[in-house]
Amino acid sequence: MPDTDKLLISGQQIKPGCRIRIDLPLPALYSGTALTMPVHVIHGNKPGPRLFVSAAIHGNELNGIEVIRRLMLQPALKILRGALLMVPMVNVYGVLDKTRYLPDRRDLNRCFPGSPEGSLAARLADLFMSEIVANCRYGIDLHTATVHRNNLPQIRANLDDAHTLALAQAFAAPLLLNSRRPDGSLRKSAAEKNVTMLLYEAGEALRFDENCILTGVQGIIRVMQHLDMLDCDKPFTEPVQEPRIAHSSTWLRASVSGIFRSSAALGALVKRDANVGVINNPASHTETKVIAPFTGLVIGRSELPLVYEGDALFHIARLEE
C-alpha cells in the first residue's frame, strides 16, 4: 500500500496540502511534437486513502473527460483526506485522432501491465501503472460504449468481493454488473497490485451525455465519502433509486441482415419472448422480429440501423430476484 504521506510522481514529490498538475512525458508524435499525459493531483492535509480517476483509455470515449473536469471543480475537494489523482486523457493519441485505439492499432485496455521496452501501447500502460496505479489503493476508470452503441450508466466490478461491492453500491449507478477482468485490462493488472477498482460505463463514443456525466460525478463523490476522504456529514446526493445487481449479461444478436428498428429503450425491463425490435429487408420488405431470450434489463443498445446477421443489437443483464 502506498505511503500515506510521501507522494512521488514522475520524480516530483507532492507534499500534503498541495494541488498540482503534472505532465507525464509520452513518446513524441512522428512530426516531432512533444506530447504529455496530464495528471491533476490533490494531496490532502490529512492522511487517508489514495484514489485515481482515469478517463479516455479509449480515445473516443469522451464522457469521462467531462466528468473529471467537473469533479475538479467540486468545493468538497478543498478539504481532503488522502490523495486524489485525476487523469482525464490516458490515451492522448486516441483523443487527438478521435479513435478508440493507439497509433499502433492496439487497444490500450488489453496491454496492461505493459513494458518500458515494449510497443507504444505497452510503454503507455507501463507508465500508467508505475506512476498512477502504484501510488493508489483505489481506482475508478471511466468508459463509454464503443462507436454506434449506447450504454446505460453502470458499474462493472468484481462484486463477489465484499469490499468492492460496497464501493459499487456507494457509487449507486442504476446497474451493478458482476464482470470478469479481461486479460490485459487495467482492472486485472490493478487487482494484481491489490488496487480495488470500479469501471464506470455510460453513454456513447464521441458524444457528451448530461445524465451519464452527472451520474459519474455524483458516484465518484459518493465513493470518496464512503472511503472517508471528504469532510462531509451528509450524503453528497441521494441516488434516484437503489442500484440493480446483475451477475451475468448477454448480447442479443441479429438473426438476419437488414434495417434495424428498436422498440426497447436503455434501462427498459424486457420480458422473456417480448418483441424488442424488428429487422426489415429493404429489398423484399419482409420483417423479422427481434425477441428477448430471457427477462432482463437493457443495459446496452446498438444505435446504428444498418445491421448484418450476427451484429450485436441489445446488451441484456440478468437481474437478481
QUIJORA-V914810 format. One record per pair of residues at least 12 apart in sequence whose ideal C-beta (glycine too) atoms are under 6 Angstrom apart, sorted by the first residue. I is the first residue (numbers start at 1). GAP is how many residues later the second one is. Records with the same first field share a line. If there is no record, write none. Layout:
I=GAP + GAP
This chain:
1=136
2=48 + 133
4=43
7=36 + 76
9=13 + 122
10=12 + 14 + 121
14=27 + 29
16=27 + 29
17=28
18=25
19=23
20=21
21=19
22=17
23=13 + 15
24=12 + 13 + 107
35=57
37=55
39=48
40=32 + 46
41=44
42=35 + 38 + 42
43=40
44=36 + 37 + 38
46=35
48=33 + 34 + 181
49=33 + 88 + 89 + 178 + 180
50=32 + 33 + 86 + 87
51=33 + 87
52=33 + 80 + 84 + 87
53=33 + 87
54=33 + 36 + 87
55=13 + 33 + 87
56=33 + 34 + 35 + 39
57=33 + 34 + 51 + 52
58=42
59=32 + 35 + 36 + 40
60=38 + 39 + 40 + 145 + 146
61=82 + 83 + 144
63=81 + 140 + 149 + 150
64=78
65=23
66=142 + 147
67=75 + 146 + 149 + 150
68=18 + 20
70=147
71=146 + 149
76=154
79=152
81=148
82=147
85=47
91=17
102=18 + 19
104=15 + 16 + 17
106=15
108=13
109=76 + 77
110=74
111=14 + 73
112=13 + 72 + 74 + 77
113=16 + 76
114=12
133=57 + 62
138=58
139=51 + 56 + 58
140=58 + 80
141=45 + 58
142=58
143=58
144=59 + 60 + 61
145=59
146=59
147=58
148=155 + 156
149=153
150=54 + 151 + 153
151=50 + 51 + 149
152=114 + 115 + 147
153=20 + 21 + 49 + 59 + 62
154=19 + 21 + 23 + 47 + 145
155=13 + 16 + 18 + 21 + 43 + 45
156=21 + 23 + 43
157=41
159=19
164=32
167=31 + 56
168=30
170=52 + 53 + 56
171=48 + 51 + 52
172=50 + 67 + 71
173=46 + 70
175=69 + 124
176=67 + 69
177=69
178=69
187=12
200=16
218=19
221=15
222=14
244=75
245=75
246=71 + 72 + 73
248=70
249=66 + 68
250=66
251=61 + 64
252=61 + 62 + 64
253=57 + 59
254=25 + 53 + 55 + 57 + 59
256=23 + 32 + 53
257=51 + 52
258=21 + 22 + 23
259=21 + 23 + 46
260=19 + 45 + 47
261=16 + 17
262=15
263=13 + 14
264=12 + 34
266=32 + 35
268=30
269=28
270=22
271=24
272=22 + 23
273=18
274=18
275=14
276=14 + 16
277=13
296=20 + 21 + 22
297=20 + 22
298=16 + 18
299=16 + 18
300=15
301=13
